[in-house]
């Protein structure tokens, strides 16, 4: 059996879909299951058992002998969350508790880190483990992920196989429930369908024009493929970037949405809110060489390909995978 935490969420539910495609059908889905919209993400998926997040550690203590792998995606992912105690509980301490059991019970582990750990990128975007302790996240969410990465690397006792994946800007099917934390593609689609135009933040940085702030946008299908690689690979433990490896502008992204909808481009620029202006990332780009050097050879979906697939095959119909 394979455990997926955050199972009803965006990445977790898509990963279960991908596991099912390879006949991994004995899935233990861990989440709160108290969000009706999120629970729709699990319709049609093959799941052996659902376990409440708060009951999972106790459940694992009684069922560890049946577990082949844990993919720990579940987390509080709101970058505007400032309840540090909550983030420490859900993101840092909970992952430490799962890590300890993976050590004790000899279970391989994948856990979700984040590109939010890179902050303004003053130390680059290389997943060099010797430099991870230098990173300076811009918000408590990023710090909670950074705290765990640093802690994990310092541990003498580790699972026999473990991987931390620094997710960059993931987009794709099953993020409908995320509201303001959904991808810019999701927001662009909804704004364009409602108003015929898209509003983007102005640049408050002299090196970037309005809308030319850049992010590494990665399609959730590629994220799932990398997870599958590690589920089958089970060697070369460590922390890895997971992005497309190519930074693109918000204007590029928005134009791709207009094109997928076959609508005329109309983009407006608005001031970046003052409360986030000083902590706004103007550029992120994953260095993907480390993953490639251990044998991952699949190409990543281009932004245009990913947006076209997402808009035409999912957003327009609001179909579930």
Phi, psi and omega per residue, in radians:
X1 nan 2.541 3.110
X2 -2.025 2.262 3.097
X3 -1.595 2.324 2.982
X4 -2.180 2.012 3.050
X5 -1.574 2.781 -2.997
X6 1.146 0.549 -2.930
X7 -1.113 -0.591 -3.115
X8 -1.489 -0.113 -3.103
X9 -1.394 -3.041 -3.051
X10 -1.043 -1.144 -3.066
X11 -1.268 -0.711 -3.107
X12 -1.039 -0.792 -3.104
X13 -1.196 -0.648 3.112
X14 -1.186 -0.621 3.115
X15 -1.133 -0.688 3.088
X16 -1.070 -0.747 3.061
X17 -0.962 -0.779 -3.117
X18 -1.211 -0.684 3.077
X19 -1.079 -0.743 3.097
X20 -1.024 -0.633 3.136
X21 -1.051 -0.532 3.106
X22 -1.722 0.370 3.071
X23 1.142 0.455 2.896
X24 -1.541 1.620 -3.009
X25 -1.889 -0.228 3.100
X26 -1.553 1.263 -3.058
X27 -1.715 2.279 2.999
X28 -1.700 1.918 -3.077
X29 -1.641 2.095 -3.099
X30 -1.978 2.205 3.114
X31 -3.003 -3.080 3.060
X32 -1.473 -0.507 3.118
X33 0.984 0.543 -3.138
X34 -1.896 0.145 3.141
X35 -2.020 1.921 -3.040
X36 -1.059 -0.665 -3.136
X37 -1.161 -0.738 3.100
X38 -1.114 -0.716 -3.081
X39 -1.067 -0.424 3.091
X40 -1.090 -0.429 3.129
X41 -1.108 -0.335 -3.074
X42 -1.682 -0.090 -3.123
X43 -1.082 2.234 3.097
X44 1.545 -0.121 3.140
X45 -1.524 2.642 3.138
X46 -1.567 1.954 -3.083
X47 -2.310 2.318 -3.126
X48 -1.394 -0.709 -3.076
X49 -2.738 2.499 3.015
X50 -1.814 2.325 -3.119
X51 -2.202 2.231 3.103
X52 -1.080 2.409 -3.100
X53 -0.920 -0.730 -3.076
X54 -1.265 -0.276 -3.139
X55 -1.775 -0.067 -2.949
X56 -1.124 -0.793 -3.079
X57 -1.065 -0.736 3.074
X58 -1.130 -0.719 3.088
X59 -1.044 -0.760 -3.113
X60 -1.118 -0.661 3.125
X61 -1.073 -0.452 -3.132
X62 -1.708 -0.224 -3.024
X63 -2.237 0.200 -3.009
X64 -1.041 -0.508 -3.084
X65 -1.156 -0.332 -3.107
X66 -1.671 -0.063 -3.009
X67 -1.648 2.204 -3.134
X68 -1.621 -0.522 -3.024
X69 -2.853 2.570 3.003
X70 -2.112 2.216 3.017
X71 -1.982 1.838 -3.008
X72 -1.691 1.639 -3.130
X73 -1.706 -0.484 -3.036
X74 -1.010 2.345 3.119
X75 -2.962 2.865 2.926
X76 -1.491 1.935 -2.951
X77 -1.868 0.183 -3.109
X78 -1.318 1.979 -3.118
X79 -1.268 -0.170 3.091
X80 -1.779 0.175 3.107
X81 -1.389 2.199 -3.116
X82 -2.036 0.204 3.031
X83 -1.459 1.599 -3.033
X84 -1.109 -0.651 3.130
X85 -1.085 -0.714 3.120
X86 -1.139 -0.775 3.133
X87 -1.121 -0.711 3.105
X88 -1.100 -0.674 -3.138
X89 -1.194 -0.911 -3.014
X90 -1.386 -0.623 -3.027
X91 -1.707 -0.777 -3.032
X92 -1.607 -1.028 -3.059
X93 -1.164 -0.697 3.134
X94 -1.070 -0.678 3.121
X95 -1.220 -0.615 3.059
X96 -1.083 -0.707 -3.141
X97 -1.143 -0.702 3.098
X98 -1.180 -0.761 3.093
X99 -0.963 -0.820 -3.111
X100 -1.045 -0.703 3.140
X101 -1.265 -0.590 3.070
X102 -1.130 -0.612 3.042
X103 -1.163 -0.864 -3.069
X104 -1.122 -0.722 -3.026
X105 -1.762 0.071 3.120
X106 0.999 0.946 3.115
X107 -1.975 2.242 3.074
X108 -1.184 2.624 -3.000
X109 -2.397 2.326 2.858
X110 -1.988 2.307 3.053
X111 -2.245 2.715 -3.104
X112 -1.571 2.065 2.908
X113 -1.760 -2.751 -3.053
X114 -2.757 2.598 3.012
X115 -1.201 -0.219 3.067
X116 -1.077 -0.325 3.114
X117 -1.168 -0.371 -3.068
X118 -1.372 -0.223 3.119
X119 1.032 -2.312 -3.129
X120 -1.368 -0.049 3.122
X121 1.407 0.305 -3.115
X122 -1.126 -0.343 3.076
X123 -1.891 0.316 3.110
X124 1.434 -3.062 -3.116
X125 -2.213 0.683 3.121
X126 -1.676 2.352 3.129
X127 -1.488 0.819 3.085
X128 -1.405 1.976 -3.018
X129 -1.144 -0.383 3.128
X130 -1.284 -0.232 -3.096
X131 -1.968 -0.007 -3.057
X132 -1.086 -0.601 -3.131
X133 -1.207 -0.154 3.126
X134 -1.529 -0.227 -3.025
X135 -1.199 2.598 -3.067
X136 -2.263 1.537 3.124
X137 -1.047 2.713 -3.089
X138 -1.668 -0.194 -3.091
X139 -2.533 2.865 -3.108
X140 -1.030 -0.607 3.087
X141 -1.045 -0.901 3.119
X142 -1.040 -0.657 3.137
X143 -1.157 -0.648 3.127
X144 -1.114 -0.635 3.099
X145 -1.284 -0.693 3.092
X146 -1.088 -0.747 -3.125
X147 -1.023 -0.704 -3.137
X148 -1.247 -0.743 3.121
X149 -0.971 -0.823 -3.127
X150 -1.112 -0.746 3.133
X151 -1.093 -0.817 -3.099
X152 -1.047 -0.779 -3.112
X153 -1.155 -0.433 -3.117
X154 -1.497 -0.166 -3.056
X155 -1.306 2.377 3.030
X156 -1.323 -0.631 3.139
X157 -1.733 2.096 -3.127
X158 -2.256 2.729 2.988
X159 -1.010 2.662 -3.090
X160 -1.099 -0.419 2.961
X161 -2.491 2.276 3.115
X162 -2.637 2.603 3.104
X163 -2.503 2.328 2.960
X164 -1.863 2.207 -3.087
X165 -1.889 2.068 3.107
X166 -1.465 1.619 -3.137
X167 -1.197 2.305 3.020
X168 -1.564 -2.502 -3.054
X169 -1.467 1.611 -3.074
X170 -1.453 2.417 3.084
X171 -2.430 2.799 3.053
X172 2.480 -3.010 -3.059
X173 -0.980 2.593 3.016
X174 1.394 0.372 3.045
X175 -1.794 0.198 -3.044
X176 -0.986 -0.589 -3.056
X177 -1.363 -0.154 -2.956
X178 -1.402 -0.191 3.076
X179 1.040 -2.267 -3.069
X180 -1.156 -0.294 3.115
X181 -1.554 0.021 3.069
X182 -1.218 2.904 -3.079
X183 -1.149 2.811 3.098
X184 -1.107 -0.520 3.098
X185 -1.073 -0.801 3.140
X186 -1.058 -0.785 -3.139
X187 -1.177 -0.685 3.120
X188 -1.078 -0.801 3.136
X189 -0.988 -0.836 -3.083
X190 -1.202 -0.698 3.099
X191 -1.129 -0.783 -3.106
X192 -1.135 -0.737 -3.137
X193 -1.148 -0.559 -3.090
X194 -1.493 -0.711 -2.988
X195 -2.086 -0.228 -3.098
X196 1.445 0.030 -3.141
X197 -2.527 2.983 -3.137
X198 -2.264 2.347 3.087
X199 -1.749 2.244 3.094
X200 -2.108 2.731 3.112
X201 -1.240 2.432 2.962
X202 -1.164 2.799 3.032
X203 -1.561 2.372 3.037
X204 -2.014 0.492 -3.118
X205 -2.255 2.250 -3.026
X206 -1.110 -0.393 -3.086
X207 -1.514 -0.101 -3.091
X208 -2.233 2.325 3.034
X209 -1.361 2.868 3.113
X210 -0.966 2.263 3.104
X211 1.383 -0.060 -3.120
X212 -1.765 0.265 2.902
X213 -1.056 2.507 -2.970
X214 -2.099 2.484 3.082
X215 -2.358 2.766 2.984
X216 -1.641 1.736 3.132
X217 -1.559 2.208 -3.100
X218 -2.195 2.304 -3.095
X219 -1.281 2.431 -3.094
X220 -1.047 -0.476 3.104
X221 -1.114 -0.648 3.094
X222 -1.235 -0.646 3.077
X223 -1.037 -0.775 3.134
X224 -1.127 -0.644 3.133
X225 -1.137 -0.703 3.110
X226 -1.139 -0.722 3.087
X227 -1.056 -0.745 3.122
X228 -1.101 -0.672 3.090
X229 -0.985 -0.814 -3.103
X230 -1.286 -0.571 3.061
X231 -1.030 -0.641 -3.126
X232 -1.590 -0.443 -3.028
X233 -1.361 -1.009 3.023
X234 0.987 0.670 2.997
X235 -2.661 3.008 -3.079
X236 1.086 0.949 3.104
X237 -1.022 2.684 3.055
X238 2.611 -2.981 3.139
X239 -1.746 2.277 -3.076
X240 -2.283 2.484 2.940
X241 -1.198 2.585 3.002
X242 -2.408 1.545 3.050
X243 -2.380 -3.028 3.084
X244 -1.419 -0.340 -3.071
X245 1.496 0.089 -3.094
X246 -2.394 2.000 3.089
X247 -1.306 2.409 3.106
X248 -2.319 2.746 -3.098
X249 -1.488 2.804 3.058
X250 -1.176 -0.494 3.049
X251 -1.149 -0.761 3.082
X252 -0.975 -0.826 -3.114
X253 -1.064 -0.832 -3.091
X254 -1.122 -0.719 3.091
X255 -1.070 -0.642 3.120
X256 -1.140 -0.631 3.104
X257 -1.190 -0.803 3.090
X258 -0.986 -0.763 -3.112
X259 -1.128 -0.744 3.138
X260 -1.097 -0.534 3.136
X261 -1.560 -0.071 -3.091
X262 0.968 0.795 3.138
X263 -2.111 2.690 3.124
X264 -1.192 2.401 -3.121
X265 -1.240 2.282 3.013
X266 -2.549 1.883 -3.060
X267 -2.090 2.297 3.044
X268 -1.987 2.683 3.129
X269 -2.065 2.302 -3.131
X270 -2.153 2.751 3.141
X271 -1.086 2.437 2.981
X272 -1.168 2.304 -3.134
X273 -0.907 2.408 -3.053
X274 -1.042 -0.572 -3.047
X275 -1.268 -0.286 3.105
X276 -2.024 -0.044 -3.000
X277 -1.052 -0.690 -3.094
X278 -1.360 -0.237 -3.111
X279 -2.038 0.445 -3.068
X280 -1.588 2.248 3.106
X281 -1.395 2.187 3.120
X282 -1.670 -0.233 -3.094
X283 -2.760 2.302 2.932
X284 -2.456 2.460 3.087
X285 -2.738 2.072 -3.100
X286 -1.295 2.251 2.921
X287 -1.412 1.987 -3.015
X288 -1.776 0.186 -3.080
X289 -1.086 -0.645 -3.080
X290 -1.072 -0.770 3.112
X291 -1.144 -0.735 -3.124
X292 -1.132 -0.624 -3.095
X293 -1.184 -0.366 3.113
X294 -1.674 0.122 2.992
X295 2.007 0.048 3.102
X296 -1.399 2.018 -2.995
X297 -2.045 -0.029 -3.125
X298 -1.226 2.500 3.094
X299 -1.385 2.735 3.124
X300 -1.700 2.553 -3.122
X301 -1.112 2.327 3.068
X302 -1.217 2.782 3.136
X303 -1.024 -0.780 -3.125
X304 -1.102 -0.740 3.126
X305 -1.131 -0.774 -3.106
X306 -1.158 -0.788 3.131
X307 -1.108 -0.743 -3.141
X308 -1.062 -0.783 3.133
X309 -1.141 -0.808 -3.100
X310 -1.099 -0.829 -3.102
X311 -1.172 -0.879 -3.017
X312 -1.306 -0.641 -3.013
X313 -1.741 -0.149 -3.124
X314 -2.317 -0.994 -3.043
X315 -1.145 -0.714 -3.098
X316 -1.077 -0.630 -3.117
X317 -1.795 -0.159 -3.029
X318 0.917 0.570 3.119
X319 -1.326 2.687 3.081
X320 -1.730 2.717 3.136
X321 -1.173 nan nan
